[in-house]
Amino acid sequence: MRDNEILSRIGALVDEERDLRDRLRAGEVASDEESARVKELETALDQCWDLLRQRRARRNAGENPDDAAVRPAGEVENYRQ
């Protein structure tokens, strides 16, 4: 994925999250469904941001940004621990 594709994916995920929260407020979706999907969206967003940071770091170091890869959810989600 190129940077612009990653940013587009991030935008789509954010839009989906907003839509989901709006549907929850309107009573169109159950709270447990929303919570599960929001968690999936948050994980996907973390992976996208991580990939974008990897690409930028590689580019700044004079390396090929295309060598960056999506890291497993467990790895990306546990950075702060």
N, C-alpha and C positions, 0 to 999 in steps of 0.2 A: 504494500500500500504506500502510496505517496502521501506527503504531508497534507495536501489539499483533500485527498480522499479520507484521511483520518479525521480532519476537521469537519468534513461533511457528515461523516458517521457520528461524530460527537454531537453535532447539531440535531441529527435525526433522533438520537437517543434522548437528548434533552427534550425535544418536542414530544416524544412518546411519553416521557415521564410527566410532563405538564398535562397532556391529554388524559393520562390515567388518573391523575389527581383531580382533574375537573370532573371526570366521570364518577369518581368516588363521591365528590361533593354533591353531584346530581343524583346519587343513589343508583347509578347504572351498573356498578360493580361492587362486589363484596370486599370488605376491608382485608380479609385474609388473602384474597386474590391479588389485591393491590399491593399488599406488603411483599408478597413473594415476587411479583414482577418488578417492583421497585428495587428489591435487592439484586435481581438479575441485571437490571439497568445500571445500577451503581457499580457493579462488578465490571460490566462491559465498558463503562465510562472510565473506570480506573485503568483498565487494560489499554484503552485507546490513548489516554493521556501518557501512560508509561511508554507506549510505543513511540509516540510523538517526541517525548523527551529523549528516548534512546536515539532516534534518528537525528535530532538536533545535536546531541552530544557527539555522535559519530561524525557528523558534518563538520562541527567545530574542531574536531581532532584531526581532520584531514582524512577520515576514513569514509568508506562507502555507507551511506545511510540505509541502503537497501539490504545491508547485512543485519539490520535490527529485526527482531522477531517478537511476536506477541508472547508474553510470559504467562505461565499458568495462573489462573485466578488465585489460587492459594498463595502463591509467591507475591503477587501484586497486592493482595489484600492484607498481608502481614508485614508490610514495610515498617509500620510504626511500632510494632511490638518488640 
